Amino acid sequence: MKLYKELNILEDKKLYNKINLFSIAILIITTVAVLVAHTIIIGEVRLFFSLSTLVWVLGVTLVSLPIHEFIHGIFFKAFSTSGKVKYGFTKGMLYATNPGQVYTKRQFMIIILAPFVINSILFCLLFIFGMESTAFWIVFILHTAGCAGDFWYIYEIIKNPNITHCEDTPVGAKFFVA
């Protein structure tokens, strides 16, 4: 395997800023998509804000952040021979890492996308069991935008179909070609 590209999200200010702008774009696009879907399904946009909405949004968002990283950790361990997952917080980001472990492209994509998929399902279950509609959509939009770093990894992998393996690093990821 040959190193194709290394991403250093924590120390590369240009990349860090790109991902933050990407997050804002995701926030806007997801908000528009939600409003359009809401209009198609209900016939109009009905958003209700109350103290209860704020409590739901803050509570679910704060709880979902560590759950998101824990899900990464579960999948790191599932595909790892070392299983030494580390968790941390830096530059306003919670993170899970399994440094030095090389994964196949497929495994890495599963590790990266699992928290978005699983948390989205959990949000839907909360909605089904009583979470307010407005709170549900806000939490979904915020979480989707918060996955920008994960989606950036997927973008990098899709951009070069020759990537065969990926390595998680304490500051980002490495991508390898055959």
C-alpha positions in Angstrom: 0.0 0.0 0.0 1.1 3.5 -0.8 0.0 6.6 1.1 -2.2 8.7 -1.2 -3.3 11.5 1.2 -3.2 12.5 4.8 -5.8 14.7 6.4 -4.9 16.7 9.6 -8.2 18.3 10.6 -6.8 19.6 13.9 -3.7 21.4 12.7 -4.4 22.2 9.0 -6.3 25.5 9.4 -7.2 25.6 5.7 -8.8 22.1 5.9 -10.4 22.9 9.3 -12.0 26.1 7.7 -13.1 24.1 4.6 -14.9 21.6 6.8 -16.5 24.3 8.9 -17.8 26.0 5.7 -18.9 22.5 4.5 -20.9 22.2 7.7 -22.6 25.5 7.1 -23.5 24.4 3.6 -24.9 21.1 5.0 -26.9 23.0 7.5 -28.4 25.2 4.8 -29.1 22.4 2.4 -30.6 20.1 5.1 -32.8 22.9 6.4 -34.1 23.7 2.9 -34.6 19.9 2.2 -36.5 19.6 5.5 -38.7 22.6 4.8 -39.5 21.3 1.3 -40.3 17.8 2.6 -42.4 19.3 5.4 -44.3 21.4 2.8 -44.9 18.4 0.5 -46.0 16.0 3.3 -48.1 18.5 5.3 -48.9 21.1 2.7 -47.4 23.9 4.7 -44.5 24.6 7.1 -45.7 24.5 10.7 -43.0 25.1 13.2 -43.8 25.7 16.8 -41.3 26.9 19.3 -41.7 26.7 23.0 -39.7 26.0 26.2 -40.4 22.3 25.6 -38.9 22.6 22.1 -35.7 24.2 23.5 -35.5 21.5 26.2 -35.8 18.7 23.6 -33.3 20.3 21.3 -30.7 20.9 24.0 -31.2 17.6 25.7 -31.2 15.4 22.7 -28.3 17.3 21.1 -26.1 17.1 24.2 -26.8 13.4 24.7 -26.4 12.6 21.0 -22.9 14.0 20.7 -21.1 11.5 23.0 -23.4 8.7 21.6 -22.2 9.7 18.1 -18.6 9.2 19.1 -19.4 6.0 21.1 -20.9 4.5 17.9 -17.7 5.3 16.0 -15.9 3.5 18.9 -18.1 0.4 18.7 -17.4 0.1 14.9 -13.7 0.9 15.4 -13.5 -2.1 17.8 -15.7 -4.3 15.6 -13.2 -4.0 12.7 -10.0 -3.7 14.7 -7.4 -6.1 15.8 -6.2 -3.8 18.5 -9.5 -2.4 19.7 -7.8 0.4 21.5 -10.2 3.2 21.0 -9.5 6.6 22.6 -12.0 9.4 23.2 -11.3 13.1 23.6 -12.3 16.7 23.1 -10.4 19.4 21.3 -11.0 22.5 19.3 -14.7 22.3 20.1 -15.0 18.7 18.9 -15.6 15.4 20.6 -13.8 12.6 18.9 -13.2 8.9 18.9 -9.9 7.5 17.5 -8.2 4.2 17.0 -4.7 5.4 15.9 -2.5 3.2 13.8 -5.3 0.8 12.8 -5.7 0.3 9.1 -9.1 -0.5 7.7 -10.4 -1.5 4.3 -12.2 1.3 2.5 -15.5 -0.5 3.1 -14.9 -0.9 6.9 -13.8 2.8 7.2 -16.9 4.0 5.4 -19.1 2.0 7.7 -17.3 3.3 10.8 -17.7 6.9 9.5 -21.3 6.7 8.4 -22.7 4.5 11.3 -23.2 7.3 13.8 -25.2 9.4 11.3 -27.4 6.5 10.3 -27.9 5.1 13.9 -28.5 8.6 15.5 -30.9 9.5 12.7 -32.9 6.3 13.5 -32.8 7.1 17.2 -34.1 10.6 16.5 -37.0 9.1 14.5 -37.8 6.7 17.3 -37.8 9.7 19.7 -40.2 11.5 17.4 -42.5 8.4 17.1 -42.6 8.2 20.9 -43.4 11.9 21.6 -40.6 14.2 20.6 -42.0 17.5 19.3 -41.9 17.8 15.5 -40.0 21.1 15.5 -37.5 19.8 18.0 -37.0 16.6 15.9 -36.2 18.5 12.7 -33.9 20.9 14.5 -32.0 18.1 16.1 -31.8 16.2 12.8 -30.5 19.3 11.0 -27.9 20.1 13.7 -26.7 16.5 13.8 -26.4 16.3 10.0 -24.4 19.5 9.9 -22.3 18.2 12.8 -21.3 15.2 10.7 -19.4 17.4 8.2 -16.0 16.0 9.2 -17.3 12.4 8.7 -18.9 13.4 5.3 -15.6 15.0 4.3 -13.9 11.6 4.8 -16.5 10.0 2.6 -16.0 12.7 0.0 -12.3 12.1 -0.1 -12.8 8.3 -0.5 -15.4 8.8 -3.3 -13.2 11.3 -5.0 -10.5 8.7 -5.5 -11.9 5.3 -6.2 -8.3 3.9 -6.1 -8.3 4.2 -2.3 -8.2 0.7 -0.9 -7.4 1.3 2.8 -7.8 4.0 5.4 -6.1 4.7 8.7 -7.5 6.7 11.6 -5.0 9.1 13.2 -5.3 11.2 16.3 -5.6 14.3 14.1 -7.5 13.0 11.1 -7.0 10.1 8.6 -4.7 8.6 6.1 -5.8 7.2 2.7 -3.9 4.5 0.9 -3.9 3.2 -2.7 -2.7 -0.2 -3.9 
